[in-house]
Amino acid sequence: MELSMMLDYAGDPRRAADEAAALESAGLDAVWVAEAWGFDAATIMGYLAARTERMKIGSAIVNVYSRTPALIAQTAAGLDALSGGRALLGLGASGPQVVEGWHGKPYDRPLGRTRETVGLCRRIWRRETIDHHGITDMPLPPEKGGRHGMPLKMLTRPVRDSIPVYIASLGPANVRMTAEIADGWLPTLFLPEKAGAVWGSSLAEGAALRAPELGPLETVAGGLLAIGEDAAAARDLARPQIALYVGGMGAPGKNFYNDLAVAYGYEEEARKIQELYLSGRKRDAAAAVPDEFCELMTLCGPEGYVRERVEAFREAGVTMLNVSPVGPEPARLIETVKNWL
């Protein structure tokens, strides 16, 4: 099992990147950079490539609407070149609020777009001449306004002709596709004790269609990390994030994370969290998050307990434990957990 962390994207990106880079010597294997509707991920990832020597650098996530498949492939190849072959491409459909509200694109055919983007990226990295007509046309045909386009292949030579692709997915069909075509899976709000009941059949169905050359599907999941006799209190720090996702990431009936909370068995709690959050009562929404949800999603408590949580994630199929260290000594926490893996 590898060890990674999510970069804090809400504050100073340079400071956050410097802090993440400093954890490389403590044993951190990878860092993931979110994008959302803040700073772009690619710029920060390039900075991390210059500040690190060993750790992998991944996007979590680049959405498949705001960039063309060709530009996504170019960005990943550029990062891979700058980092000496350490890039991880995390892709996803994001959600309609971001895609339509921020990027001004219609939120249509999310699974088809994701599948097409993955396929085109892999072809581009192999430097194939691309003549493709689907959701994306390469080149643009005359009947759609094209006049001068011609099939092209990538001008430069990528460091690797197969950069690992991770897909962020939650719904059954999307998870099934992820297990079929991706190198790795980026689930959100992952509760190891409940994950099998929610996603087990979708993962198995996708795996049955998986090309042997892809190898086993990697899974990246984890949560807040705090070790100590009084560290269990740090679980409460997960409440605002859970409330944001379950309550605020979409309208009623259009929130994938709320649907996930319901699938986990928190139907009434999910409804209450969403009502509170959308009415502006964010603190009350965070307080309404079940204690069990916070506990299962985190790794906070005495050392023996945290080791048990690590094993719970491992047994649930997690191959890269993604943690957010809490406290003044993140390097000590990273080094401790890395030694357990």
WOLINLIN-V648836 format. One record per pair of residues at least 12 apart in sequence whose C-alpha atoms are under 7 Angstrom apart, sorted by the first residue. I is the first residue (numbers start at 1). GAP is how many residues later the second one is. Records with the same first field share a line. If there is no record, write none. Layout:
# WOLINLIN-V648836
I=GAP, GAP
This chain:
# WOLINLIN-V648836
1=318, 319, 320, 340
2=27, 317, 318, 319
3=25, 26, 27, 317, 318, 319, 335
4=24, 25, 26, 27, 316, 317, 318, 319
5=25, 26, 27, 317, 318, 319
6=25, 26, 27, 316, 318
7=24, 25, 26
9=25
17=31
21=27, 30, 31
23=308
24=31
26=305, 308, 309
27=307, 308, 311
28=27, 306
29=26, 27
30=25, 26, 27
31=25, 26, 27
32=25, 26, 27, 28
33=12, 25, 26, 27
34=25, 26, 27
35=26, 27
37=65
41=18
45=12
46=33
49=33, 34
55=31
56=30, 31, 32
57=29, 30, 31
58=29, 30, 31, 32
59=29, 30, 31
60=30, 31
61=29, 30, 31
62=28, 29, 30
63=28, 29, 30, 31
64=27, 28, 29, 49, 50
65=34, 40
66=37
69=48, 51, 52
70=51
73=48, 51
76=13
77=81
80=79
81=77, 78
85=74, 75
87=76
88=75, 76, 77
89=75, 76, 77
90=75, 76, 77
91=75, 76, 77
92=22, 75, 76, 77
93=17, 21
97=153
111=63
113=22
122=40
124=29, 30
125=33, 36, 37
126=35
127=26, 27
128=25
129=22, 23, 24
130=21, 22, 23
131=20
138=13
139=12
164=19
165=17, 18, 19
166=16, 17, 18, 19, 20
167=15, 17, 18, 19
168=17, 18, 19
169=17, 18
170=17
172=27, 30
175=27, 28
176=26, 27, 29, 30
177=29
179=24, 27, 28, 31, 38
180=26, 27, 29, 30
181=29
183=31, 34, 35
184=33, 34, 35
185=33, 34, 35
186=33, 34, 35
187=34
189=108
190=31, 107
191=105, 106
192=120, 121, 124
194=70
198=65, 66
218=101
219=98, 99, 100, 101
220=98, 99, 100, 101, 102
221=97, 99, 100, 101
222=75, 76, 99, 100, 101
223=74, 75, 76, 99, 100, 101
224=74, 75, 76, 99, 100, 101, 102
225=73, 74, 75, 98, 99, 100, 101
226=73, 74, 75, 99, 100
227=73, 74, 75, 76, 79
228=73, 74, 75
229=72, 73
230=71
231=69, 70, 71
232=68, 69
234=66
235=59, 60, 63, 65
236=58
238=56
239=47, 48, 50, 55
240=46
243=30, 42, 43, 46
245=12
246=12, 15, 24, 27, 28
247=26, 27, 30, 31
248=26, 29, 30
258=12
269=19, 20
273=12, 15, 16
